[in-house]
Amino acid sequence: MRSRLMMYSTAPLDDPVGQSLGHHHAHFARRRGQVAVYLPEVATFCAVSADPTGAEWADLARLLGPGELADMFSCPATPPADWEPVFVLEGRQMIRPAGNRPDRRHVETGTDVVELGADSVPEMLDLVARTRPGPFWPRTHELGTYLGIRDNGTLVAMAGERLRPPGWSEISAVCTAPEARGRGYAARLVNALVARIEARHERCFLHVAEANAGAIALYEGLGFQTRKPVTFRGFRTPGQSQPYR
Ligand SMILES: CC(C)(COP(=O)(O)OP(=O)(O)OC[C@H]1O[C@@H](n2cnc3c(N)ncnc32)[C@H](O)[C@@H]1OP(=O)(O)O)[C@@H](O)C(=O)NCCC(=O)NCCS
């Protein structure tokens, strides 16, 4: 009982990148001292301690290299003044409360929901480029299960798992091609992931941009509730990036 209660603690959700890299995704981590980053072809997210020292920021700069993106995800820590701000995006973190039943209209997963693996990466990247659900890289699909729906052989909708802090799995890359929207594809894919995640006794969470009212409506309809507002920030490490050879 005690372990189940600990597993469902929301505390890991306050540092989802660090908690993922420290546990389920440790094999995707590059580390230096206290800091960790994902392998760049998997994700660009960085993790630092709750109150990083100057030495930690220096370690992160060395890990990433000069003039490179430090995607701090929702981490509130501010790097030194010579780190150039690259982006700021207001968003929210949503969780799916335990025992919350999905809307019955969207429970049916259908036989046309397929698992997407390495062979599907080119079409996943193409769908992401057309729909812009958020960052997605050539090896992001290795972070968890990715599901899709094809229409006449063409991938028109997908969703998958990204961050995985203990007890939780983040649903991400939810997108439907413009010509296939409004058919319930995103709802079916998210529900199929929810079923898989909850079957292994984990709980679902996700992040969404505050301006994305359509996606927020989708997630609320599937039983997700807002846990807290978050601010996504990215910075450029000091110095000049090295030209690729
Ligand atoms: C958001 C998105 C994934 C929805 O895909 P979709 O396949 O059209 O969604 P569905 O047809 O499954 O919609 C299911 C429910 O979500 C809600 N919904 C979906 N899109 C909505 C919109 N733009 N506005 C309001 N509600 C919306 C509807 O209430 C719908 O419920 P209904 O069956 O009662 O009508 C799609 O618009 C998209 O790819 N957007 C760009 C990428 C993106 O922003 N992804 C989310 C990143 S967090």
The ligand as a MOL file (V3000), in Angstrom:
LIG
                    3D

  0  0  0     0  0            999 V3000
M  V30 BEGIN CTAB
M  V30 COUNTS 48 50 0 0 0
M  V30 BEGIN ATOM
M  V30 1 C -5.3610 19.1080 -31.2530 0
M  V30 2 C -5.4710 18.0510 -32.3430 0
M  V30 3 C -4.4600 16.9590 -32.0360 0
M  V30 4 C -6.8710 17.4630 -32.3260 0
M  V30 5 O -6.9090 16.3790 -33.2530 0
M  V30 6 P -8.2890 15.7380 -33.7820 0
M  V30 7 O -7.9610 14.3910 -34.2950 0
M  V30 8 O -8.9570 16.6790 -34.7040 0
M  V30 9 O -9.1290 15.6620 -32.4190 0
M  V30 10 P -10.4160 14.7440 -32.2120 0
M  V30 11 O -11.2020 14.6820 -33.4680 0
M  V30 12 O -9.9800 13.4490 -31.6180 0
M  V30 13 O -11.2140 15.5800 -31.1260 0
M  V30 14 C -11.6600 14.9800 -29.9350 0
M  V30 15 C -12.2920 16.0320 -29.0480 0
M  V30 16 O -11.3540 17.0830 -28.7990 0
M  V30 17 C -11.9880 18.3700 -28.8970 0
M  V30 18 N -11.2580 19.1820 -29.8570 0
M  V30 19 C -10.3340 18.7820 -30.7440 0
M  V30 20 N -9.8610 19.8280 -31.4520 0
M  V30 21 C -10.5110 20.9240 -30.9770 0
M  V30 22 C -10.4580 22.3150 -31.3000 0
M  V30 23 N -9.6020 22.7870 -32.2370 0
M  V30 24 N -11.2480 23.1490 -30.6080 0
M  V30 25 C -12.0870 22.6890 -29.6510 0
M  V30 26 N -12.1900 21.3790 -29.3100 0
M  V30 27 C -11.4050 20.5160 -29.9680 0
M  V30 28 C -13.3670 18.1670 -29.3650 0
M  V30 29 O -14.1760 18.5110 -28.2470 0
M  V30 30 C -13.5130 16.7030 -29.6760 0
M  V30 31 O -14.5770 16.1930 -28.9410 0
M  V30 32 P -15.9740 15.8210 -29.6620 0
M  V30 33 O -15.7900 14.4140 -30.1220 0
M  V30 34 O -16.9180 15.9680 -28.5390 0
M  V30 35 O -16.1710 16.7770 -30.7910 0
M  V30 36 C -5.2000 18.6420 -33.7590 0
M  V30 37 O -5.9830 19.8060 -33.9260 0
M  V30 38 C -3.7560 18.9850 -34.0450 0
M  V30 39 O -2.9910 18.1690 -34.5610 0
M  V30 40 N -3.3270 20.2270 -33.7260 0
M  V30 41 C -1.9420 20.6730 -33.9930 0
M  V30 42 C -0.9370 19.9490 -33.1010 0
M  V30 43 C -1.2010 20.2260 -31.6320 0
M  V30 44 O -1.4470 21.3570 -31.2160 0
M  V30 45 N -1.1320 19.1450 -30.8130 0
M  V30 46 C -1.2850 19.2390 -29.3620 0
M  V30 47 C 0.0170 19.4800 -28.7150 0
M  V30 48 S -0.1360 19.5620 -26.9280 0
M  V30 END ATOM
M  V30 BEGIN BOND
M  V30 1 1 1 2
M  V30 2 1 2 3
M  V30 3 1 2 4
M  V30 4 1 2 36
M  V30 5 1 4 5
M  V30 6 1 5 6
M  V30 7 2 6 7
M  V30 8 1 6 8
M  V30 9 1 6 9
M  V30 10 1 9 10
M  V30 11 2 10 11
M  V30 12 1 10 12
M  V30 13 1 10 13
M  V30 14 1 13 14
M  V30 15 1 14 15
M  V30 16 1 15 16
M  V30 17 1 15 30
M  V30 18 1 16 17
M  V30 19 1 17 18
M  V30 20 1 17 28
M  V30 21 1 18 19
M  V30 22 1 18 27
M  V30 23 2 19 20
M  V30 24 1 20 21
M  V30 25 1 21 22
M  V30 26 2 21 27
M  V30 27 1 22 23
M  V30 28 2 22 24
M  V30 29 1 24 25
M  V30 30 2 25 26
M  V30 31 1 26 27
M  V30 32 1 28 29
M  V30 33 1 28 30
M  V30 34 1 30 31
M  V30 35 1 31 32
M  V30 36 2 32 33
M  V30 37 1 32 34
M  V30 38 1 32 35
M  V30 39 1 36 37
M  V30 40 1 36 38
M  V30 41 2 38 39
M  V30 42 1 38 40
M  V30 43 1 40 41
M  V30 44 1 41 42
M  V30 45 1 42 43
M  V30 46 2 43 44
M  V30 47 1 43 45
M  V30 48 1 45 46
M  V30 49 1 46 47
M  V30 50 1 47 48
M  V30 END BOND
M  V30 END CTAB
M  END
